[in-house]
């Protein structure tokens, strides 16, 4: 018969497995600091030596890292999906920008559809909370906050889709976006008309998700990213036109 004796599990192994799952599921995020040793041991209900053994194992696996005098942190498990050379290539070619938006359109449309069907009520509360923060930032007209919350809103939807592969892949992609590799999101939030339109679109996405309208959520995300694509094309065209106008102006002054 295919039975084996059940082996008792070390406390440190149980701790290791719990922290691994928190990282896998995106609950503990790269760069996040763990509680102090005493507090964490109390929360987990284990001795400090067992906790130290688990943390040591997780450090060996590259999932946690220590900073002298600061504590234990979740390691940068995302890294980059691309080499430095390819990232620089992305930054210097407009083609990559629009392919990136198309990729997001496909992935985030799917994530929104999944979230509408699979998200728990708590997942939807998280999305609603981020959206409420977006409205508050919009009223304050702070493009930095709006750009950050824009990323948080989209990532909260991906988290609610409950696909860990998609979650970690898209977090890596969003990190490149935050670093300005593809385009400067803050520029979009500095224009009044664009800001208002983006908020309306985010409201439509949130409304569909809260209603668990899978088709509507996917359609709202796709319409939003189509708008982002068109807006960026218009901004790029305006910048090119301004450069040409500056050349004409300089030439006219020198005649």
N, C-alpha and C positions, 0 to 999 in steps of 0.2 A: 504494500500500500504506500502511496506517495506522501507519507507524513514524516515530519522531522520534529525533534524536540524544540520547543520554544525556548530561545535563549534570552536570559535576562538582559535588559538594555542598560548601558551605563547612562547616568544622568547627563554627562557631557555630550553623549551622542544625541540624546533627545533635544538638548539645547541647540546643538549644531543644526539638526534637521529643522527646528522651528525657525531659526534665523535664516537658513537657506530658503525656506518657503516664503518668508517675508520679503526677501530680496527678489526671488523669482517672480512673485506676484506683483512686484512694483510698489509694495507698501513701504518698505525701507528703500530710500532712493540714494543714488550715488552722491557722496559727499555729506550724507546725513550722519550726525554724531549720535552714537549710542549713549544711553544713560550711564552715569558713573557706575563703577563696578558694584558697590554696595547696593545701590538702588536697583540695578538690573538683576542682581542675584535674588533680591527680595521679591521682585516682580515675577521671576521665573520659579521661585520656590526651590532654589538649589543653593548649595554651598559655593563660596567664592572660589575655592580650588577647582570645583567642577566647571564653573563658568570660565575660569582662566584656561582650562584645558580645551573647552569648546572654542573660545576665541582664538587660541593658538592654532587650532586646526583650520579654522576659517581664514586666518591670515595665511597659512600655508597654501590654501586653495586659491588665494588671491581675491577673496570676497570681502575681507576687512583689512584695514590698514591702520597703523597707529601713528599719531603725531606727538612728538615729545612735548610733555607738559600740557597737552590739549585733550587727549583722549583717543578713543577708538572710533573710527569712521567706516561707513560703507565705502568700499573701494570704487574707483571709477570703472565699474564693470561694463559700462557702455563702450568706453574707448571711442573709436571712430570706425564707421563701416568702410571708410575709404582711406587710402594713403594720403600723406601730406601733399604729395605732388598732384594727386587727383583733386583734392580739395582746392588747391590753388588754381587748377584748371577750371573747375566749376566757377570760381569767383571771377574769372576773367572772360567768361563766355556767356553771352545772353541765352544761348540755346539751352544751357543747363538749367537756367532759372525756370523756363517755361516747361521743360520736361519734369522738373521737380514739382511744379504746381500740378501738372497732369497726374503725376504719381500720387501726390497727396489727395487729389480728387478721387482717384480710384480707391485708395486705401481708407480714407476717412469716410467716404460714402458707405463703404462696406461696414466700417466700424459703427457708424451711426445706425445703420439698419440692424446690426447685431445688438447694439445697446438697447434699442427700442424693444427688442424681443427678449433679451436675456438679462438686462440690468435688474438688480434688486431695487427695492424702493429706496434704500440708502444710497445706492449709486446715483439715482436720479436726484436725490437731495444734494449730493455733492455737486452735480452739474448745475443745479438751480442756485446753489450758494455762490459758485464761481460767476454765474451769469449776473447775479445780484451785485457782486463786486464790480463787474464790468459797467453796469448802469451807474453805479456810484462814481467810478473813475471817469466815466463819460461826462457826468455833470460837472466834474472838477476840471475837465479839459487838460488832463495830464497825459500826453502822448506816450511817455515812458511806461506809466502804469497800465495804460490801455494795451500797449503792445505786449507787455508781460502777461496780462490777463487773457489776451487773445490766445496765446500759446497754452496757458493753463486750461482754458475752456476746451480747446480742441483735444488736449491730452486727457482731460477728464472723461471725454467721450470714448476715447480709445481704451482707457482703463475700464470703463463700464462695459466694453464689448467682451471682456474676459477671454482674451487670447494673448497669452504671455509672449509669444513670439512677435506678434504685431506690436505689442506694447513696447518691448525693448528696442525693436527696430525703429519705431517712430520716435521714441525718445532720442535715439541717436541722431535721427534726421533733424529733429527740432533743435538739438544742440547746435548743429551747423547753422540753422536759421537764426538762433539767438546770437551767434557769433558774427552775423552779417555776411555769411559766405554767399548766400543766394541773393538777398536784397535787403534793404533797410526798411523794416516794418514800420519804424517810427514815422517815416516820411508819409505813409498812408494816413496815419492818425493825426497829422498836422493840418489836414485839409478838412474844413467844416463839413462840406457835402459828403465827402468820402466817409468821415467818421460817423455821421448820422446813418448813412446807408449800411455801413458795416454793423452797427448796433441793431438795426432793423433785421438784418440777415441773421445775426446771432440769436435774436429773439425768436425768429421763425424756426431755427434749428432747435432751440430749447423747448419751444411750445410743442413741436412734433414729438420730441423725445418724452416729455412729460405726459403726453397723450398716448405714448407707446404706438405711435404711427410710424412703422418701420419704413414704408415707402415714402411717406412725407419727410421723414428725417433724412433719408438718403438724398432725396431731391433737393432739400434745403441746403445740405452741405455742398452738393454739386453746383447749385446755382451760386452759392457764396464764392466758391473757388473759381468759377467761371468769371465772376465779377472781379476777383483779385487779379486774375490773369489780364483781363481787359484794362483794368486800372493801371497796372504796371506797364503795359504796352503804351498807354497814353502818357504816363509819366516819362518813360524813356524817350518817346517821340518829342515831348515838350522840351526835355533837356537837350536833345539834338538840335531842335529848332532854335533854342536860346543860344547855343554855341555858334550856330551859323549867323544869327542876328548880331552877336557880339563881334564876329569877324567883319560883317558888313559895316557896323558902326565904327570900328577901329579904322577900317579902310577909308570910310567917308571922312573921318576926322583928319586923316593924313593927306587928303587930296588938296 
